[in-house]
Amino acid sequence: MKRSRTPWSTKLRPEMKPKVTTDPKGRGQMLLPTPGLVAEEISTIPFGHLLTVSGLRLRLARRFDADLTCPLMTGIFYNLVAGAAEERLEEAQPALAPYWRVIRDDGSLSPKTPGGPELQAQRLREEGHSIDQVRARLVVTNFREYLFS
């Protein structure tokens, strides 16, 4: 796992509050999430199920009556949650949230999470998923069958 000088858990910023604002690109009301909110939503994904990044953003937006969720902030906070989850697992504590259940929209695994796609694949295999190598990417086999709605 990638090491950070600052522990992942201190980057979660529990004092942050979500905010709904007007999207500067004119797409409507946009939710600016928090790391805690992203972790909370990921925690609702049941064992053996998956959620795409777009699905995560949509679920967050709906909770706040927004039209969309900021994709940049969601991605950054997803990686923070993943790092904090792995940090806790290394300390033999329960994961903050099962980040490994969040996949890209095409079923591929995130190359940016701590531990990379290989660690995410290992965690998904532990939940019974099959992983294929498609070119240079790891992809969950038949991922649409396991999507959480």
ChimeraX commands (.cxc) that place a marker at each C-alpha (Angstrom):
marker #1 position 0.00,0.00,0.00 radius 0.5
marker #1 position 1.21,3.51,-0.77 radius 0.5
marker #1 position 2.52,5.20,2.33 radius 0.5
marker #1 position 1.48,8.70,3.20 radius 0.5
marker #1 position 3.41,10.86,5.62 radius 0.5
marker #1 position 0.15,11.99,7.15 radius 0.5
marker #1 position -2.13,9.19,8.35 radius 0.5
marker #1 position -5.13,8.76,6.05 radius 0.5
marker #1 position -7.54,9.01,8.96 radius 0.5
marker #1 position -6.41,12.57,9.74 radius 0.5
marker #1 position -7.24,13.61,6.17 radius 0.5
marker #1 position -10.93,12.67,6.57 radius 0.5
marker #1 position -11.79,16.13,7.92 radius 0.5
marker #1 position -14.85,15.31,10.06 radius 0.5
marker #1 position -15.52,19.02,10.56 radius 0.5
marker #1 position -16.42,19.43,6.86 radius 0.5
marker #1 position -20.10,19.86,6.03 radius 0.5
marker #1 position -21.70,18.95,2.68 radius 0.5
marker #1 position -22.91,21.86,0.61 radius 0.5
marker #1 position -25.31,22.20,-2.33 radius 0.5
marker #1 position -24.40,24.95,-4.76 radius 0.5
marker #1 position -25.18,26.00,-8.31 radius 0.5
marker #1 position -23.04,24.08,-10.80 radius 0.5
marker #1 position -20.76,26.54,-12.63 radius 0.5
marker #1 position -21.33,24.57,-15.85 radius 0.5
marker #1 position -25.08,25.16,-15.63 radius 0.5
marker #1 position -26.13,21.55,-14.98 radius 0.5
marker #1 position -28.26,22.43,-11.95 radius 0.5
marker #1 position -27.66,22.05,-8.23 radius 0.5
marker #1 position -24.40,20.30,-7.37 radius 0.5
marker #1 position -23.57,18.56,-4.10 radius 0.5
marker #1 position -20.10,19.17,-2.71 radius 0.5
marker #1 position -19.68,16.03,-0.57 radius 0.5
marker #1 position -17.42,15.35,2.40 radius 0.5
marker #1 position -15.16,12.37,3.05 radius 0.5
marker #1 position -17.52,11.24,5.80 radius 0.5
marker #1 position -20.52,11.41,3.50 radius 0.5
marker #1 position -18.71,9.37,0.84 radius 0.5
marker #1 position -17.70,6.78,3.47 radius 0.5
marker #1 position -21.26,6.63,4.80 radius 0.5
marker #1 position -22.72,5.99,1.35 radius 0.5
marker #1 position -20.11,3.35,0.51 radius 0.5
marker #1 position -20.96,1.61,3.79 radius 0.5
marker #1 position -24.49,0.96,2.53 radius 0.5
marker #1 position -23.25,-1.36,-0.26 radius 0.5
marker #1 position -24.01,-4.93,0.87 radius 0.5
marker #1 position -21.46,-7.75,0.84 radius 0.5
marker #1 position -21.13,-9.21,-2.66 radius 0.5
marker #1 position -22.62,-6.17,-4.38 radius 0.5
marker #1 position -20.94,-3.40,-6.36 radius 0.5
marker #1 position -21.60,0.26,-7.09 radius 0.5
marker #1 position -20.16,2.28,-9.95 radius 0.5
marker #1 position -18.58,5.67,-9.35 radius 0.5
marker #1 position -21.46,7.27,-11.29 radius 0.5
marker #1 position -23.93,5.34,-9.15 radius 0.5
marker #1 position -22.20,6.60,-6.01 radius 0.5
marker #1 position -22.44,10.21,-7.20 radius 0.5
marker #1 position -26.10,9.76,-8.16 radius 0.5
marker #1 position -27.00,8.28,-4.76 radius 0.5
marker #1 position -25.24,11.13,-2.97 radius 0.5
marker #1 position -26.99,13.77,-5.10 radius 0.5
marker #1 position -30.41,12.22,-4.45 radius 0.5
marker #1 position -29.86,12.32,-0.69 radius 0.5
marker #1 position -29.45,16.09,-0.89 radius 0.5
marker #1 position -32.03,16.83,-3.60 radius 0.5
marker #1 position -29.24,17.88,-5.96 radius 0.5
marker #1 position -28.93,17.25,-9.69 radius 0.5
marker #1 position -25.36,15.98,-9.49 radius 0.5
marker #1 position -22.40,15.46,-7.17 radius 0.5
marker #1 position -19.02,17.04,-7.83 radius 0.5
marker #1 position -17.02,14.32,-9.61 radius 0.5
marker #1 position -13.64,15.75,-8.61 radius 0.5
marker #1 position -14.43,15.91,-4.89 radius 0.5
marker #1 position -16.06,12.47,-4.99 radius 0.5
marker #1 position -12.91,10.97,-6.54 radius 0.5
marker #1 position -10.58,12.64,-4.07 radius 0.5
marker #1 position -12.69,11.64,-1.09 radius 0.5
marker #1 position -13.13,8.09,-2.38 radius 0.5
marker #1 position -9.34,7.71,-2.36 radius 0.5
marker #1 position -9.14,9.18,1.16 radius 0.5
marker #1 position -11.77,6.71,2.36 radius 0.5
marker #1 position -9.87,3.85,0.69 radius 0.5
marker #1 position -6.63,4.89,2.36 radius 0.5
marker #1 position -8.27,5.21,5.78 radius 0.5
marker #1 position -9.98,1.83,5.32 radius 0.5
marker #1 position -6.70,0.09,4.51 radius 0.5
marker #1 position -4.97,1.86,7.37 radius 0.5
marker #1 position -7.58,0.50,9.79 radius 0.5
marker #1 position -7.37,-3.00,8.30 radius 0.5
marker #1 position -3.58,-2.95,8.81 radius 0.5
marker #1 position -4.27,-2.17,12.48 radius 0.5
marker #1 position -6.65,-5.18,12.69 radius 0.5
marker #1 position -9.68,-2.88,12.99 radius 0.5
marker #1 position -12.81,-3.00,10.82 radius 0.5
marker #1 position -12.51,-1.05,7.56 radius 0.5
marker #1 position -13.93,2.47,7.59 radius 0.5
marker #1 position -16.00,1.55,4.52 radius 0.5
marker #1 position -15.78,-1.27,1.94 radius 0.5
marker #1 position -14.29,0.99,-0.75 radius 0.5
marker #1 position -13.37,-2.05,-2.88 radius 0.5
marker #1 position -17.06,-2.44,-3.78 radius 0.5
marker #1 position -16.93,0.80,-5.80 radius 0.5
marker #1 position -15.80,0.22,-9.38 radius 0.5
marker #1 position -15.45,2.35,-12.47 radius 0.5
marker #1 position -18.44,2.62,-14.80 radius 0.5
marker #1 position -16.95,0.04,-17.20 radius 0.5
marker #1 position -16.42,-2.51,-14.40 radius 0.5
marker #1 position -12.70,-1.86,-14.11 radius 0.5
marker #1 position -10.89,-1.33,-10.83 radius 0.5
marker #1 position -9.42,1.95,-9.69 radius 0.5
marker #1 position -5.72,2.37,-10.45 radius 0.5
marker #1 position -5.37,5.20,-7.91 radius 0.5
marker #1 position -6.46,3.63,-4.63 radius 0.5
marker #1 position -3.83,2.77,-2.04 radius 0.5
marker #1 position -2.68,-0.73,-2.88 radius 0.5
marker #1 position -3.81,-0.25,-6.47 radius 0.5
marker #1 position -6.20,-2.41,-8.45 radius 0.5
marker #1 position -4.45,-5.59,-7.29 radius 0.5
marker #1 position -5.48,-5.05,-3.67 radius 0.5
marker #1 position -9.01,-4.08,-4.71 radius 0.5
marker #1 position -9.18,-7.28,-6.80 radius 0.5
marker #1 position -8.04,-9.35,-3.82 radius 0.5
marker #1 position -10.77,-7.85,-1.61 radius 0.5
marker #1 position -13.41,-8.46,-4.30 radius 0.5
marker #1 position -12.29,-12.07,-4.78 radius 0.5
marker #1 position -12.71,-12.55,-1.02 radius 0.5
marker #1 position -16.37,-11.59,-1.57 radius 0.5
marker #1 position -16.76,-14.13,-4.37 radius 0.5
marker #1 position -16.23,-11.96,-7.45 radius 0.5
marker #1 position -14.20,-13.07,-10.46 radius 0.5
marker #1 position -11.73,-10.63,-11.94 radius 0.5
marker #1 position -10.53,-10.62,-15.56 radius 0.5
marker #1 position -7.49,-8.96,-17.06 radius 0.5
marker #1 position -8.65,-6.92,-20.06 radius 0.5
marker #1 position -5.62,-5.41,-21.75 radius 0.5
marker #1 position -3.84,-3.59,-18.92 radius 0.5
marker #1 position -6.92,-3.29,-16.67 radius 0.5
marker #1 position -8.52,-5.51,-14.06 radius 0.5
marker #1 position -12.29,-5.82,-14.60 radius 0.5
marker #1 position -15.00,-7.50,-12.51 radius 0.5
marker #1 position -16.54,-10.36,-14.53 radius 0.5
marker #1 position -20.24,-9.76,-15.27 radius 0.5
marker #1 position -20.20,-6.75,-12.94 radius 0.5
marker #1 position -23.68,-5.59,-13.99 radius 0.5
marker #1 position -25.20,-8.66,-12.30 radius 0.5
marker #1 position -23.93,-7.44,-8.93 radius 0.5
marker #1 position -24.78,-3.73,-9.11 radius 0.5
marker #1 position -26.44,-2.28,-6.03 radius 0.5
marker #1 position -29.27,0.13,-6.72 radius 0.5
marker link #1:1,2 radius 0.2
marker link #1:2,3 radius 0.2
marker link #1:3,4 radius 0.2
marker link #1:4,5 radius 0.2
marker link #1:5,6 radius 0.2
marker link #1:6,7 radius 0.2
marker link #1:7,8 radius 0.2
marker link #1:8,9 radius 0.2
marker link #1:9,10 radius 0.2
marker link #1:10,11 radius 0.2
marker link #1:11,12 radius 0.2
marker link #1:12,13 radius 0.2
marker link #1:13,14 radius 0.2
marker link #1:14,15 radius 0.2
marker link #1:15,16 radius 0.2
marker link #1:16,17 radius 0.2
marker link #1:17,18 radius 0.2
marker link #1:18,19 radius 0.2
marker link #1:19,20 radius 0.2
marker link #1:20,21 radius 0.2
marker link #1:21,22 radius 0.2
marker link #1:22,23 radius 0.2
marker link #1:23,24 radius 0.2
marker link #1:24,25 radius 0.2
marker link #1:25,26 radius 0.2
marker link #1:26,27 radius 0.2
marker link #1:27,28 radius 0.2
marker link #1:28,29 radius 0.2
marker link #1:29,30 radius 0.2
marker link #1:30,31 radius 0.2
marker link #1:31,32 radius 0.2
marker link #1:32,33 radius 0.2
marker link #1:33,34 radius 0.2
marker link #1:34,35 radius 0.2
marker link #1:35,36 radius 0.2
marker link #1:36,37 radius 0.2
marker link #1:37,38 radius 0.2
marker link #1:38,39 radius 0.2
marker link #1:39,40 radius 0.2
marker link #1:40,41 radius 0.2
marker link #1:41,42 radius 0.2
marker link #1:42,43 radius 0.2
marker link #1:43,44 radius 0.2
marker link #1:44,45 radius 0.2
marker link #1:45,46 radius 0.2
marker link #1:46,47 radius 0.2
marker link #1:47,48 radius 0.2
marker link #1:48,49 radius 0.2
marker link #1:49,50 radius 0.2
marker link #1:50,51 radius 0.2
marker link #1:51,52 radius 0.2
marker link #1:52,53 radius 0.2
marker link #1:53,54 radius 0.2
marker link #1:54,55 radius 0.2
marker link #1:55,56 radius 0.2
marker link #1:56,57 radius 0.2
marker link #1:57,58 radius 0.2
marker link #1:58,59 radius 0.2
marker link #1:59,60 radius 0.2
marker link #1:60,61 radius 0.2
marker link #1:61,62 radius 0.2
marker link #1:62,63 radius 0.2
marker link #1:63,64 radius 0.2
marker link #1:64,65 radius 0.2
marker link #1:65,66 radius 0.2
marker link #1:66,67 radius 0.2
marker link #1:67,68 radius 0.2
marker link #1:68,69 radius 0.2
marker link #1:69,70 radius 0.2
marker link #1:70,71 radius 0.2
marker link #1:71,72 radius 0.2
marker link #1:72,73 radius 0.2
marker link #1:73,74 radius 0.2
marker link #1:74,75 radius 0.2
marker link #1:75,76 radius 0.2
marker link #1:76,77 radius 0.2
marker link #1:77,78 radius 0.2
marker link #1:78,79 radius 0.2
marker link #1:79,80 radius 0.2
marker link #1:80,81 radius 0.2
marker link #1:81,82 radius 0.2
marker link #1:82,83 radius 0.2
marker link #1:83,84 radius 0.2
marker link #1:84,85 radius 0.2
marker link #1:85,86 radius 0.2
marker link #1:86,87 radius 0.2
marker link #1:87,88 radius 0.2
marker link #1:88,89 radius 0.2
marker link #1:89,90 radius 0.2
marker link #1:90,91 radius 0.2
marker link #1:91,92 radius 0.2
marker link #1:92,93 radius 0.2
marker link #1:93,94 radius 0.2
marker link #1:94,95 radius 0.2
marker link #1:95,96 radius 0.2
marker link #1:96,97 radius 0.2
marker link #1:97,98 radius 0.2
marker link #1:98,99 radius 0.2
marker link #1:99,100 radius 0.2
marker link #1:100,101 radius 0.2
marker link #1:101,102 radius 0.2
marker link #1:102,103 radius 0.2
marker link #1:103,104 radius 0.2
marker link #1:104,105 radius 0.2
marker link #1:105,106 radius 0.2
marker link #1:106,107 radius 0.2
marker link #1:107,108 radius 0.2
marker link #1:108,109 radius 0.2
marker link #1:109,110 radius 0.2
marker link #1:110,111 radius 0.2
marker link #1:111,112 radius 0.2
marker link #1:112,113 radius 0.2
marker link #1:113,114 radius 0.2
marker link #1:114,115 radius 0.2
marker link #1:115,116 radius 0.2
marker link #1:116,117 radius 0.2
marker link #1:117,118 radius 0.2
marker link #1:118,119 radius 0.2
marker link #1:119,120 radius 0.2
marker link #1:120,121 radius 0.2
marker link #1:121,122 radius 0.2
marker link #1:122,123 radius 0.2
marker link #1:123,124 radius 0.2
marker link #1:124,125 radius 0.2
marker link #1:125,126 radius 0.2
marker link #1:126,127 radius 0.2
marker link #1:127,128 radius 0.2
marker link #1:128,129 radius 0.2
marker link #1:129,130 radius 0.2
marker link #1:130,131 radius 0.2
marker link #1:131,132 radius 0.2
marker link #1:132,133 radius 0.2
marker link #1:133,134 radius 0.2
marker link #1:134,135 radius 0.2
marker link #1:135,136 radius 0.2
marker link #1:136,137 radius 0.2
marker link #1:137,138 radius 0.2
marker link #1:138,139 radius 0.2
marker link #1:139,140 radius 0.2
marker link #1:140,141 radius 0.2
marker link #1:141,142 radius 0.2
marker link #1:142,143 radius 0.2
marker link #1:143,144 radius 0.2
marker link #1:144,145 radius 0.2
marker link #1:145,146 radius 0.2
marker link #1:146,147 radius 0.2
marker link #1:147,148 radius 0.2
marker link #1:148,149 radius 0.2
view
